[in-house]
Amino acid sequence: MKSNGLSQEEISMRLEELNDACQVPWHLEGNTLKKRFAFKNFNAAFGFMTRVAIKAEKEDHHPEWSNVYGRVDVTLTTFDTEGITEKDFAMAAFMDRISGL
Amino acid sequence: MKSNGLSQEEISMRLEELNDACQVPWHLEGNTLKKRFAFKNFNAAFGFMTRVAIKAEKEDHHPEWSNVYGRVDVTLTTFDTEGITEKDFAMAAFMDRISGL
């Protein structure tokens, strides 16, 4: 199923809702949604990544991400539509929920 | 235990040995050792990352790495000595051995 791209207005509204719930906000960069997660160590960071990886496979929606020790930098976008979709917001909310940060 | 930095000559020799065994070579960039691993899909890429993560914790020697779908870009260096050490070569050889590529 192809996800539809969101309008700029919809993206702003969804971003505000998303960031209401957490201390470190997601931000927009081009057609992507970005956030840095800072965990206390590598075990915590990779535990988080593993839970996200399993979810990503289930949803067939994969992040771009990098990791060094306790830090995980995430970029979300939907390649099909070359923009941010509901799938990205759903994945972002999942990450916030399980991060424990 | 602090690992000792290797001389440029030692690094060149070890790099040649390392790359003898695999198709896609590691290369030097500044004080780091880099390689891109290309897996067939995300499941294979993250499976590889998980095995490396467990090894990294055991050795207390962690990579910098990024992933998107089947691609894993790895950077190895030893922060203590600000250079490449035996630990980096051991980790690189482990990655090659388990990658199945």
N, CA and C atoms of all chains as a GROMACS GRO file, in nm:
protein
  606
    1MET      N    1   0.085  -0.120   0.000
    1MET     CA    2   0.000   0.000   0.000
    1MET      C    3   0.088   0.124   0.000
    2LYS      N    4   0.060   0.215  -0.087
    2LYS     CA    5   0.139   0.338  -0.097
    2LYS      C    6   0.085   0.440   0.004
    3SER      N    7   0.176   0.496   0.081
    3SER     CA    8   0.134   0.600   0.176
    3SER      C    9   0.128   0.734   0.103
    4ASN      N   10   0.033   0.814   0.136
    4ASN     CA   11   0.024   0.945   0.075
    4ASN      C   12   0.111   1.046   0.149
    5GLY      N   13   0.174   1.134   0.074
    5GLY     CA   14   0.251   1.242   0.135
    5GLY      C   15   0.158   1.338   0.208
    6LEU      N   16   0.211   1.404   0.310
    6LEU     CA   17   0.132   1.500   0.386
    6LEU      C   18   0.163   1.641   0.337
    7SER      N   19   0.068   1.732   0.350
    7SER     CA   20   0.094   1.872   0.316
    7SER      C   21   0.183   1.934   0.423
    8GLN      N   22   0.241   2.048   0.391
    8GLN     CA   23   0.326   2.118   0.488
    8GLN      C   24   0.248   2.151   0.615
    9GLU      N   25   0.123   2.187   0.596
    9GLU     CA   26   0.038   2.224   0.711
    9GLU      C   27   0.013   2.100   0.801
   10GLU      N   28  -0.018   1.990   0.736
   10GLU     CA   29  -0.040   1.866   0.812
   10GLU      C   30   0.087   1.823   0.886
   11ILE      N   31   0.200   1.838   0.819
   11ILE     CA   32   0.327   1.800   0.881
   11ILE      C   33   0.354   1.886   1.005
   12SER      N   34   0.333   2.016   0.994
   12SER     CA   35   0.356   2.106   1.108
   12SER      C   36   0.268   2.067   1.226
   13MET      N   37   0.142   2.035   1.196
   13MET     CA   38   0.047   2.000   1.301
   13MET      C   39   0.086   1.869   1.369
   14ARG      N   40   0.119   1.770   1.287
   14ARG     CA   41   0.158   1.639   1.341
   14ARG      C   42   0.288   1.647   1.420
   15LEU      N   43   0.380   1.733   1.375
   15LEU     CA   44   0.508   1.748   1.443
   15LEU      C   45   0.488   1.809   1.582
   16GLU      N   46   0.399   1.906   1.589
   16GLU     CA   47   0.369   1.969   1.717
   16GLU      C   48   0.309   1.868   1.816
   17GLU      N   49   0.215   1.789   1.767
   17GLU     CA   50   0.155   1.683   1.851
   17GLU      C   51   0.262   1.586   1.900
   18LEU      N   52   0.348   1.544   1.806
   18LEU     CA   53   0.453   1.446   1.837
   18LEU      C   54   0.545   1.500   1.946
   19ASN      N   55   0.584   1.627   1.932
   19ASN     CA   56   0.682   1.684   2.024
   19ASN      C   57   0.624   1.727   2.159
   20ASP      N   58   0.493   1.731   2.166
   20ASP     CA   59   0.426   1.759   2.294
   20ASP      C   60   0.466   1.657   2.400
   21ALA      N   61   0.488   1.536   2.356
   21ALA     CA   62   0.503   1.425   2.450
   21ALA      C   63   0.647   1.400   2.495
   22CYS      N   64   0.743   1.470   2.435
   22CYS     CA   65   0.882   1.435   2.470
   22CYS      C   66   0.972   1.556   2.486
   23GLN      N   67   1.082   1.534   2.559
   23GLN     CA   68   1.171   1.645   2.593
   23GLN      C   69   1.256   1.691   2.476
   24VAL      N   70   1.315   1.595   2.408
   24VAL     CA   71   1.398   1.631   2.292
   24VAL      C   72   1.311   1.622   2.168
   25PRO      N   73   1.295   1.734   2.096
   25PRO     CA   74   1.203   1.733   1.982
   25PRO      C   75   1.259   1.671   1.855
   26TRP      N   76   1.168   1.621   1.773
   26TRP     CA   77   1.200   1.589   1.633
   26TRP      C   78   1.204   1.720   1.557
   27HIS      N   79   1.286   1.727   1.451
   27HIS     CA   80   1.285   1.846   1.368
   27HIS      C   81   1.286   1.807   1.220
   28LEU      N   82   1.242   1.902   1.139
   28LEU     CA   83   1.236   1.878   0.994
   28LEU      C   84   1.369   1.914   0.931
   29GLU      N   85   1.411   1.836   0.833
   29GLU     CA   86   1.527   1.874   0.751
   29GLU      C   87   1.497   1.824   0.611
   30GLY      N   88   1.469   1.916   0.523
   30GLY     CA   89   1.425   1.880   0.387
   30GLY      C   90   1.300   1.796   0.396
   31ASN      N   91   1.301   1.683   0.326
   31ASN     CA   92   1.185   1.594   0.328
   31ASN      C   93   1.198   1.485   0.434
   32THR      N   94   1.268   1.517   0.543
   32THR     CA   95   1.289   1.415   0.646
   32THR      C   96   1.258   1.469   0.785
   33LEU      N   97   1.243   1.373   0.876
   33LEU     CA   98   1.215   1.398   1.017
   33LEU      C   99   1.336   1.342   1.092
   34LYS      N  100   1.396   1.426   1.177
   34LYS     CA  101   1.522   1.384   1.241
   34LYS      C  102   1.518   1.399   1.393
   35LYS      N  103   1.591   1.309   1.460
   35LYS     CA  104   1.608   1.323   1.605
   35LYS      C  105   1.734   1.250   1.651
   36ARG      N  106   1.799   1.308   1.751
   36ARG     CA  107   1.912   1.239   1.816
   36ARG      C  108   1.864   1.185   1.951
   37PHE      N  109   1.882   1.055   1.971
   37PHE     CA  110   1.852   0.990   2.099
   37PHE      C  111   1.984   0.968   2.173
   38ALA      N  112   1.989   1.012   2.298
   38ALA     CA  113   2.112   0.996   2.377
   38ALA      C  114   2.087   0.900   2.493
   39PHE      N  115   2.138   0.780   2.482
   39PHE     CA  116   2.123   0.678   2.586
   39PHE      C  117   2.247   0.677   2.675
   40LYS      N  118   2.233   0.606   2.787
   40LYS     CA  119   2.344   0.612   2.883
   40LYS      C  120   2.465   0.528   2.839
   41ASN      N  121   2.442   0.432   2.752
   41ASN     CA  122   2.555   0.351   2.705
   41ASN      C  123   2.515   0.274   2.578
   42PHE      N  124   2.608   0.194   2.528
   42PHE     CA  125   2.584   0.121   2.404
   42PHE      C  126   2.477   0.014   2.420
   43ASN      N  127   2.475  -0.053   2.533
   43ASN     CA  128   2.374  -0.157   2.557
   43ASN      C  129   2.233  -0.099   2.542
   44ALA      N  130   2.210   0.016   2.603
   44ALA     CA  131   2.078   0.081   2.596
   44ALA      C  132   2.048   0.127   2.454
   45ALA      N  133   2.148   0.183   2.388
   45ALA     CA  134   2.128   0.232   2.250
   45ALA      C  135   2.096   0.118   2.155
   46PHE      N  136   2.171   0.010   2.166
   46PHE     CA  137   2.148  -0.100   2.072
   46PHE      C  138   2.022  -0.180   2.105
   47GLY      N  139   1.986  -0.183   2.232
   47GLY     CA  140   1.858  -0.243   2.271
   47GLY      C  141   1.742  -0.169   2.205
   48PHE      N  142   1.749  -0.037   2.210
   48PHE     CA  143   1.650   0.049   2.142
   48PHE      C  144   1.648   0.019   1.992
   49MET      N  145   1.765   0.015   1.931
   49MET     CA  146   1.773  -0.010   1.787
   49MET      C  147   1.713  -0.145   1.750
   50THR      N  148   1.734  -0.243   1.835
   50THR     CA  149   1.683  -0.378   1.806
   50THR      C  150   1.530  -0.379   1.807
   51ARG      N  151   1.471  -0.312   1.904
   51ARG     CA  152   1.324  -0.306   1.908
   51ARG      C  153   1.271  -0.231   1.786
   52VAL      N  154   1.338  -0.124   1.749
   52VAL     CA  155   1.295  -0.048   1.631
   52VAL      C  156   1.313  -0.132   1.504
   53ALA      N  157   1.421  -0.207   1.497
   53ALA     CA  158   1.448  -0.290   1.377
   53ALA      C  159   1.337  -0.391   1.354
   54ILE      N  160   1.292  -0.454   1.461
   54ILE     CA  161   1.186  -0.555   1.450
   54ILE      C  162   1.055  -0.489   1.404
   55LYS      N  163   1.027  -0.374   1.461
   55LYS     CA  164   0.908  -0.297   1.420
   55LYS      C  165   0.920  -0.252   1.273
   56ALA      N  166   1.038  -0.207   1.236
   56ALA     CA  167   1.060  -0.158   1.100
   56ALA      C  168   1.036  -0.269   0.996
   57GLU      N  169   1.082  -0.390   1.027
   57GLU     CA  170   1.059  -0.502   0.937
   57GLU      C  171   0.911  -0.534   0.927
   58LYS      N  172   0.844  -0.533   1.041
   58LYS     CA  173   0.701  -0.564   1.043
   58LYS      C  174   0.622  -0.464   0.958
   59GLU      N  175   0.658  -0.337   0.971
   59GLU     CA  176   0.587  -0.231   0.898
   59GLU      C  177   0.644  -0.210   0.757
   60ASP      N  178   0.753  -0.278   0.726
   60ASP     CA  179   0.826  -0.254   0.601
   60ASP      C  180   0.853  -0.104   0.582
   61HIS      N  181   0.902  -0.043   0.689
   61HIS     CA  182   0.934   0.100   0.686
   61HIS      C  183   1.060   0.120   0.770
   62HIS      N  184   1.172   0.142   0.701
   62HIS     CA  185   1.303   0.137   0.768
   62HIS      C  186   1.366   0.274   0.784
   63PRO      N  187   1.428   0.296   0.898
   63PRO     CA  188   1.494   0.425   0.921
   63PRO      C  189   1.632   0.431   0.854
   64GLU      N  190   1.681   0.552   0.834
   64GLU     CA  191   1.824   0.572   0.816
   64GLU      C  192   1.872   0.608   0.955
   65TRP      N  193   1.980   0.548   1.000
   65TRP     CA  194   2.028   0.582   1.134
   65TRP      C  195   2.175   0.554   1.148
   66SER      N  196   2.235   0.628   1.243
   66SER     CA  197   2.375   0.602   1.274
   66SER      C  198   2.388   0.594   1.425
   67ASN      N  199   2.491   0.526   1.469
   67ASN     CA  200   2.511   0.502   1.612
   67ASN      C  201   2.659   0.511   1.645
   68VAL      N  202   2.688   0.577   1.753
   68VAL     CA  203   2.819   0.563   1.814
   68VAL      C  204   2.798   0.561   1.966
   69TYR      N  205   2.843   0.453   2.026
   69TYR     CA  206   2.824   0.428   2.170
   69TYR      C  207   2.677   0.451   2.211
   70GLY      N  208   2.646   0.550   2.295
   70GLY     CA  209   2.508   0.566   2.343
   70GLY      C  210   2.421   0.654   2.255
   71ARG      N  211   2.474   0.701   2.144
   71ARG     CA  212   2.401   0.796   2.062
   71ARG      C  213   2.342   0.729   1.939
   72VAL      N  214   2.216   0.762   1.911
   72VAL     CA  215   2.151   0.712   1.789
   72VAL      C  216   2.089   0.831   1.715
   73ASP      N  217   2.134   0.857   1.595
   73ASP     CA  218   2.078   0.964   1.511
   73ASP      C  219   1.986   0.903   1.408
   74VAL      N  220   1.860   0.946   1.411
   74VAL     CA  221   1.758   0.885   1.325
   74VAL      C  222   1.709   0.983   1.220
   75THR      N  223   1.692   0.934   1.098
   75THR     CA  224   1.628   1.010   0.990
   75THR      C  225   1.514   0.927   0.935
   76LEU      N  226   1.395   0.985   0.932
   76LEU     CA  227   1.278   0.914   0.877
   76LEU      C  228   1.226   0.987   0.754
   77THR      N  229   1.195   0.909   0.653
   77THR     CA  230   1.130   0.963   0.535
   77THR      C  231   1.065   0.847   0.461
   78THR      N  232   0.976   0.878   0.368
   78THR     CA  233   0.912   0.772   0.291
   78THR      C  234   0.959   0.782   0.147
   79PHE      N  235   1.038   0.683   0.104
   79PHE     CA  236   1.099   0.690  -0.029
   79PHE      C  237   0.996   0.693  -0.142
   80ASP      N  238   0.888   0.616  -0.124
   80ASP     CA  239   0.782   0.607  -0.227
   80ASP      C  240   0.729   0.744  -0.268
   81THR      N  241   0.708   0.828  -0.168
   81THR     CA  242   0.644   0.956  -0.196
   81THR      C  243   0.744   1.072  -0.190
   82GLU      N  244   0.870   1.038  -0.163
   82GLU     CA  245   0.974   1.140  -0.147
   82GLU      C  246   0.932   1.248  -0.048
   83GLY      N  247   0.871   1.207   0.060
   83GLY     CA  248   0.829   1.304   0.160
   83GLY      C  249   0.792   1.235   0.290
   84ILE      N  250   0.742   1.312   0.383
   84ILE     CA  251   0.705   1.260   0.514
   84ILE      C  252   0.559   1.216   0.511
   85THR      N  253   0.534   1.096   0.560
   85THR     CA  254   0.398   1.042   0.560
   85THR      C  255   0.358   1.000   0.702
   86GLU      N  256   0.235   0.952   0.712
   86GLU     CA  257   0.184   0.900   0.840
   86GLU      C  258   0.275   0.789   0.893
   87LYS      N  259   0.332   0.711   0.802
   87LYS     CA  260   0.422   0.603   0.843
   87LYS      C  261   0.541   0.656   0.923
   88ASP      N  262   0.592   0.773   0.883
   88ASP     CA  263   0.706   0.832   0.953
   88ASP      C  264   0.665   0.880   1.092
   89PHE      N  265   0.548   0.942   1.099
   89PHE     CA  266   0.501   0.988   1.230
   89PHE      C  267   0.471   0.872   1.324
   90ALA      N  268   0.417   0.764   1.267
   90ALA     CA  269   0.389   0.645   1.349
   90ALA      C  270   0.521   0.585   1.401
   91MET      N  271   0.622   0.579   1.315
   91MET     CA  272   0.751   0.524   1.357
   91MET      C  273   0.818   0.616   1.461
   92ALA      N  274   0.809   0.746   1.439
   92ALA     CA  275   0.866   0.843   1.535
   92ALA      C  276   0.801   0.828   1.672
   93ALA      N  277   0.670   0.814   1.674
   93ALA     CA  278   0.598   0.801   1.802
   93ALA      C  279   0.636   0.670   1.871
   94PHE      N  280   0.652   0.564   1.793
   94PHE     CA  281   0.695   0.436   1.849
   94PHE      C  282   0.834   0.450   1.914
   95MET      N  283   0.924   0.514   1.843
   95MET     CA  284   1.060   0.532   1.896
   95MET      C  285   1.058   0.611   2.028
   96ASP      N  286   0.981   0.718   2.029
   96ASP     CA  287   0.971   0.798   2.153
   96ASP      C  288   0.917   0.713   2.268
   97ARG      N  289   0.814   0.634   2.238
   97ARG     CA  290   0.746   0.556   2.340
   97ARG      C  291   0.839   0.452   2.402
   98ILE      N  292   0.918   0.386   2.320
   98ILE     CA  293   1.003   0.279   2.374
   98ILE      C  294   1.140   0.329   2.420
   99SER      N  295   1.177   0.451   2.385
   99SER     CA  296   1.314   0.496   2.417
   99SER      C  297   1.337   0.507   2.567
  100GLY      N  298   1.230   0.536   2.642
  100GLY     CA  299   1.246   0.554   2.787
  100GLY      C  300   1.319   0.682   2.821
  101LEU      N  301   1.331   0.773   2.726
  101LEU     CA  302   1.404   0.899   2.752
  101LEU      C  303   1.305   1.011   2.782
  102MET      N  304   4.263  -0.216   2.990
  102MET     CA  305   4.394  -0.222   2.926
  102MET      C  306   4.398  -0.127   2.806
  103LYS      N  307   4.498  -0.045   2.802
  103LYS     CA  308   4.511   0.051   2.693
  103LYS      C  309   4.580  -0.016   2.574
  104SER      N  310   4.517   0.001   2.456
  104SER     CA  311   4.580  -0.055   2.337
  104SER      C  312   4.681   0.045   2.283
  105ASN      N  313   4.790  -0.002   2.233
  105ASN     CA  314   4.889   0.088   2.175
  105ASN      C  315   4.854   0.119   2.030
  106GLY      N  316   4.879   0.243   1.989
  106GLY     CA  317   4.862   0.282   1.850
  106GLY      C  318   4.966   0.211   1.765
  107LEU      N  319   4.931   0.189   1.638
  107LEU     CA  320   5.024   0.123   1.546
  107LEU      C  321   5.093   0.230   1.461
  108SER      N  322   5.211   0.199   1.416
  108SER     CA  323   5.282   0.290   1.325
  108SER      C  324   5.216   0.284   1.188
  109GLN      N  325   5.244   0.383   1.104
  109GLN     CA  326   5.189   0.384   0.967
  109GLN      C  327   5.230   0.258   0.891
  110GLU      N  328   5.352   0.215   0.915
  110GLU     CA  329   5.402   0.096   0.845
  110GLU      C  330   5.326  -0.029   0.889
  111GLU      N  331   5.307  -0.039   1.020
  111GLU     CA  332   5.232  -0.154   1.074
  111GLU      C  333   5.088  -0.153   1.021
  112ILE      N  334   5.029  -0.035   1.017
  112ILE     CA  335   4.890  -0.024   0.969
  112ILE      C  336   4.881  -0.068   0.822
  113SER      N  337   4.973  -0.024   0.739
  113SER     CA  338   4.972  -0.063   0.597
  113SER      C  339   4.983  -0.214   0.581
  114MET      N  340   5.070  -0.274   0.662
  114MET     CA  341   5.092  -0.418   0.653
  114MET      C  342   4.968  -0.495   0.697
  115ARG      N  343   4.910  -0.452   0.810
  115ARG     CA  344   4.791  -0.519   0.862
  115ARG      C  345   4.672  -0.502   0.769
  116LEU      N  346   4.663  -0.385   0.707
  116LEU     CA  347   4.552  -0.357   0.615
  116LEU      C  348   4.561  -0.449   0.492
  117GLU      N  349   4.681  -0.468   0.444
  117GLU     CA  350   4.701  -0.557   0.329
  117GLU      C  351   4.659  -0.700   0.363
  118GLU      N  352   4.703  -0.747   0.478
  118GLU     CA  353   4.665  -0.882   0.524
  118GLU      C  354   4.513  -0.894   0.535
  119LEU      N  355   4.452  -0.792   0.597
  119LEU     CA  356   4.307  -0.791   0.618
  119LEU      C  357   4.233  -0.800   0.485
  120ASN      N  358   4.278  -0.721   0.388
  120ASN     CA  359   4.207  -0.713   0.260
  120ASN      C  360   4.235  -0.830   0.166
  121ASP      N  361   4.335  -0.908   0.198
  121ASP     CA  362   4.364  -1.030   0.120
  121ASP      C  363   4.244  -1.124   0.119
  122ALA      N  364   4.172  -1.124   0.230
  122ALA     CA  365   4.069  -1.226   0.251
  122ALA      C  366   3.932  -1.188   0.198
  123CYS      N  367   3.912  -1.064   0.154
  123CYS     CA  368   3.775  -1.024   0.117
  123CYS      C  369   3.769  -0.942  -0.011
  124GLN      N  370   3.652  -0.941  -0.072
  124GLN     CA  371   3.635  -0.875  -0.202
  124GLN      C  372   3.632  -0.723  -0.192
  125VAL      N  373   3.552  -0.674  -0.097
  125VAL     CA  374   3.543  -0.528  -0.079
  125VAL      C  375   3.644  -0.489   0.029
  126PRO      N  376   3.741  -0.404  -0.005
  126PRO     CA  377   3.847  -0.373   0.091
  126PRO      C  378   3.808  -0.269   0.197
  127TRP      N  379   3.873  -0.278   0.311
  127TRP     CA  380   3.873  -0.169   0.408
  127TRP      C  381   3.966  -0.061   0.354
  128HIS      N  382   3.938   0.064   0.389
  128HIS     CA  383   4.032   0.170   0.350
  128HIS      C  384   4.055   0.265   0.468
  129LEU      N  385   4.167   0.336   0.461
  129LEU     CA  386   4.201   0.432   0.566
  129LEU      C  387   4.139   0.566   0.536
  130GLU      N  388   4.092   0.633   0.640
  130GLU     CA  389   4.048   0.772   0.626
  130GLU      C  390   4.086   0.841   0.756
  131GLY      N  391   4.187   0.925   0.750
  131GLY     CA  392   4.240   0.988   0.872
  131GLY      C  393   4.288   0.881   0.967
  132ASN      N  394   4.244   0.890   1.091
  132ASN     CA  395   4.283   0.790   1.192
  132ASN      C  396   4.179   0.679   1.204
  133THR      N  397   4.111   0.649   1.095
  133THR     CA  398   4.005   0.548   1.101
  133THR      C  399   4.017   0.446   0.988
  134LEU      N  400   3.949   0.336   1.010
  134LEU     CA  401   3.942   0.225   0.915
  134LEU      C  402   3.795   0.216   0.874
  135LYS      N  403   3.767   0.218   0.743
  135LYS     CA  404   3.628   0.225   0.698
  135LYS      C  405   3.594   0.116   0.596
  136LYS      N  406   3.468   0.074   0.601
  136LYS     CA  407   3.418  -0.018   0.498
  136LYS      C  408   3.267  -0.009   0.487
  137ARG      N  409   3.218  -0.024   0.364
  137ARG     CA  410   3.073  -0.035   0.341
  137ARG      C  411   3.038  -0.180   0.315
  138PHE      N  412   2.945  -0.233   0.394
  138PHE     CA  413   2.894  -0.369   0.375
  138PHE      C  414   2.758  -0.358   0.306
  139ALA      N  415   2.740  -0.432   0.197
  139ALA     CA  416   2.612  -0.427   0.124
  139ALA      C  417   2.543  -0.563   0.134
  140PHE      N  418   2.439  -0.569   0.215
  140PHE     CA  419   2.362  -0.692   0.233
  140PHE      C  420   2.239  -0.690   0.142
  141LYS      N  421   2.176  -0.807   0.130
  141LYS     CA  422   2.063  -0.814   0.035
  141LYS      C  423   1.938  -0.743   0.086
  142ASN      N  424   1.928  -0.728   0.216
  142ASN     CA  425   1.810  -0.660   0.271
  142ASN      C  426   1.836  -0.616   0.416
  143PHE      N  427   1.735  -0.557   0.477
  143PHE     CA  428   1.750  -0.505   0.614
  143PHE      C  429   1.768  -0.617   0.715
  144ASN      N  430   1.697  -0.726   0.698
  144ASN     CA  431   1.709  -0.839   0.791
  144ASN      C  432   1.855  -0.886   0.799
  145ALA      N  433   1.919  -0.901   0.684
  145ALA     CA  434   2.059  -0.946   0.681
  145ALA      C  435   2.151  -0.841   0.742
  146ALA      N  436   2.126  -0.715   0.709
  146ALA     CA  437   2.211  -0.606   0.761
  146ALA      C  438   2.200  -0.597   0.914
  147PHE      N  439   2.079  -0.602   0.964
  147PHE     CA  440   2.063  -0.585   1.109
  147PHE      C  441   2.105  -0.711   1.185
  148GLY      N  442   2.092  -0.826   1.123
  148GLY     CA  443   2.145  -0.949   1.183
  148GLY      C  444   2.296  -0.938   1.203
  149PHE      N  445   2.363  -0.889   1.100
  149PHE     CA  446   2.508  -0.863   1.107
  149PHE      C  447   2.538  -0.764   1.220
  150MET      N  448   2.464  -0.654   1.223
  150MET     CA  449   2.488  -0.552   1.326
  150MET      C  450   2.470  -0.608   1.467
  151THR      N  451   2.373  -0.695   1.482
  151THR     CA  452   2.346  -0.753   1.615
  151THR      C  453   2.463  -0.839   1.662
  152ARG      N  454   2.516  -0.920   1.571
  152ARG     CA  455   2.632  -1.003   1.608
  152ARG      C  456   2.752  -0.914   1.642
  153VAL      N  457   2.771  -0.809   1.565
  153VAL     CA  458   2.883  -0.718   1.592
  153VAL      C  459   2.861  -0.645   1.725
  154ALA      N  460   2.738  -0.606   1.753
  154ALA     CA  461   2.706  -0.533   1.878
  154ALA      C  462   2.742  -0.616   2.000
  155ILE      N  463   2.709  -0.744   1.996
  155ILE     CA  464   2.738  -0.832   2.110
  155ILE      C  465   2.890  -0.846   2.128
  156LYS      N  466   2.958  -0.863   2.018
  156LYS     CA  467   3.105  -0.871   2.021
  156LYS      C  468   3.165  -0.739   2.073
  157ALA      N  469   3.111  -0.628   2.026
  157ALA     CA  470   3.162  -0.496   2.064
  157ALA      C  471   3.151  -0.474   2.215
  158GLU      N  472   3.039  -0.516   2.272
  158GLU     CA  473   3.020  -0.503   2.417
  158GLU      C  474   3.118  -0.591   2.492
  159LYS      N  475   3.137  -0.713   2.442
  159LYS     CA  476   3.229  -0.806   2.508
  159LYS      C  477   3.372  -0.752   2.509
  160GLU      N  478   3.411  -0.692   2.397
  160GLU     CA  479   3.548  -0.639   2.383
  160GLU      C  480   3.559  -0.496   2.434
  161ASP      N  481   3.447  -0.436   2.471
  161ASP     CA  482   3.441  -0.294   2.505
  161ASP      C  483   3.510  -0.210   2.397
  162HIS      N  484   3.474  -0.239   2.274
  162HIS     CA  485   3.530  -0.166   2.160
  162HIS      C  486   3.419  -0.150   2.057
  163HIS      N  487   3.366  -0.029   2.047
  163HIS     CA  488   3.242  -0.006   1.972
  163HIS      C  489   3.265   0.067   1.841
  164PRO      N  490   3.195   0.027   1.737
  164PRO     CA  491   3.209   0.094   1.608
  164PRO      C  492   3.126   0.223   1.602
  165GLU      N  493   3.163   0.311   1.510
  165GLU     CA  494   3.069   0.412   1.461
  165GLU      C  495   3.011   0.350   1.336
  166TRP      N  496   2.880   0.354   1.322
  166TRP     CA  497   2.823   0.293   1.202
  166TRP      C  498   2.689   0.355   1.168
  167SER      N  499   2.656   0.346   1.039
  167SER     CA  500   2.524   0.392   0.997
  167SER      C  501   2.464   0.284   0.909
  168ASN      N  502   2.334   0.285   0.903
  168ASN     CA  503   2.260   0.181   0.829
  168ASN      C  504   2.141   0.243   0.758
  169VAL      N  505   2.123   0.203   0.634
  169VAL     CA  506   1.996   0.227   0.567
  169VAL      C  507   1.965   0.103   0.485
  170TYR      N  508   1.852   0.042   0.516
  170TYR     CA  509   1.809  -0.084   0.454
  170TYR      C  510   1.922  -0.189   0.456
  171GLY      N  511   1.976  -0.231   0.344
  171GLY     CA  512   2.077  -0.337   0.344
  171GLY      C  513   2.221  -0.290   0.358
  172ARG      N  514   2.238  -0.161   0.373
  172ARG     CA  515   2.374  -0.105   0.373
  172ARG      C  516   2.420  -0.071   0.514
  173VAL      N  517   2.543  -0.110   0.546
  173VAL     CA  518   2.601  -0.075   0.676
  173VAL      C  519   2.739  -0.011   0.651
  174ASP      N  520   2.754   0.114   0.691
  174ASP     CA  521   2.883   0.183   0.678
  174ASP      C  522   2.952   0.186   0.812
  175VAL      N  523   3.071   0.129   0.817
  175VAL     CA  524   3.142   0.112   0.945
  175VAL      C  525   3.267   0.200   0.949
  176THR      N  526   3.289   0.262   1.064
  176THR     CA  527   3.414   0.334   1.092
  176THR      C  528   3.472   0.280   1.222
  177LEU      N  529   3.596   0.238   1.216
  177LEU     CA  530   3.663   0.186   1.337
  177LEU      C  531   3.781   0.274   1.373
  178THR      N  532   3.792   0.305   1.500
  178THR     CA  533   3.909   0.376   1.551
  178THR      C  534   3.916   0.351   1.701
  179THR      N  535   4.029   0.381   1.761
  179THR     CA  536   4.043   0.364   1.905
  179THR      C  537   4.057   0.501   1.969
  180PHE      N  538   3.953   0.540   2.044
  180PHE     CA  539   3.949   0.675   2.100
  180PHE      C  540   4.065   0.701   2.197
  181ASP      N  541   4.098   0.600   2.276
  181ASP     CA  542   4.206   0.615   2.376
  181ASP      C  543   4.336   0.666   2.316
  182THR      N  544   4.369   0.612   2.200
  182THR     CA  545   4.499   0.644   2.141
  182THR      C  546   4.486   0.736   2.021
  183GLU      N  547   4.362   0.774   1.991
  183GLU     CA  548   4.334   0.858   1.873
  183GLU      C  549   4.397   0.800   1.747
  184GLY      N  550   4.389   0.672   1.733
  184GLY     CA  551   4.445   0.610   1.614
  184GLY      C  552   4.396   0.467   1.599
  185ILE      N  553   4.448   0.399   1.500
  185ILE     CA  554   4.408   0.260   1.473
  185ILE      C  555   4.497   0.165   1.552
  186THR      N  556   4.434   0.070   1.618
  186THR     CA  557   4.509  -0.026   1.699
  186THR      C  558   4.474  -0.170   1.658
  187GLU      N  559   4.538  -0.263   1.725
  187GLU     CA  560   4.509  -0.406   1.704
  187GLU      C  561   4.360  -0.435   1.726
  188LYS      N  562   4.301  -0.364   1.820
  188LYS     CA  563   4.158  -0.384   1.848
  188LYS      C  564   4.072  -0.358   1.725
  189ASP      N  565   4.111  -0.256   1.647
  189ASP     CA  566   4.035  -0.222   1.526
  189ASP      C  567   4.051  -0.331   1.420
  190PHE      N  568   4.174  -0.378   1.406
  190PHE     CA  569   4.196  -0.484   1.307
  190PHE      C  570   4.125  -0.613   1.346
  191ALA      N  571   4.123  -0.642   1.477
  191ALA     CA  572   4.053  -0.762   1.524
  191ALA      C  573   3.903  -0.750   1.497
  192MET      N  574   3.848  -0.631   1.522
  192MET     CA  575   3.705  -0.610   1.498
  192MET      C  576   3.673  -0.616   1.348
  193ALA      N  577   3.759  -0.557   1.268
  193ALA     CA  578   3.740  -0.559   1.121
  193ALA      C  579   3.740  -0.703   1.070
  194ALA      N  580   3.834  -0.784   1.118
  194ALA     CA  581   3.843  -0.924   1.074
  194ALA      C  582   3.720  -1.002   1.118
  195PHE      N  583   3.672  -0.974   1.238
  195PHE     CA  584   3.548  -1.039   1.286
  195PHE      C  585   3.431  -1.004   1.194
  196MET      N  586   3.418  -0.876   1.161
  196MET     CA  587   3.308  -0.831   1.074
  196MET      C  588   3.314  -0.902   0.938
  197ASP      N  589   3.433  -0.907   0.881
  197ASP     CA  590   3.448  -0.975   0.752
  197ASP      C  591   3.407  -1.122   0.762
  198ARG      N  592   3.451  -1.184   0.870
  198ARG     CA  593   3.430  -1.329   0.887
  198ARG      C  594   3.281  -1.361   0.897
  199ILE      N  595   3.207  -1.281   0.973
  199ILE     CA  596   3.065  -1.312   0.994
  199ILE      C  597   2.973  -1.252   0.888
  200SER      N  598   3.024  -1.160   0.807
  200SER     CA  599   2.934  -1.090   0.713
  200SER      C  600   2.878  -1.185   0.607
  201GLY      N  601   2.955  -1.288   0.574
  201GLY     CA  602   2.908  -1.380   0.469
  201GLY      C  603   2.914  -1.318   0.330
  202LEU      N  604   2.983  -1.206   0.315
  202LEU     CA  605   2.989  -1.139   0.185
  202LEU      C  606   3.119  -1.174   0.112
   0.00000   0.00000   0.00000
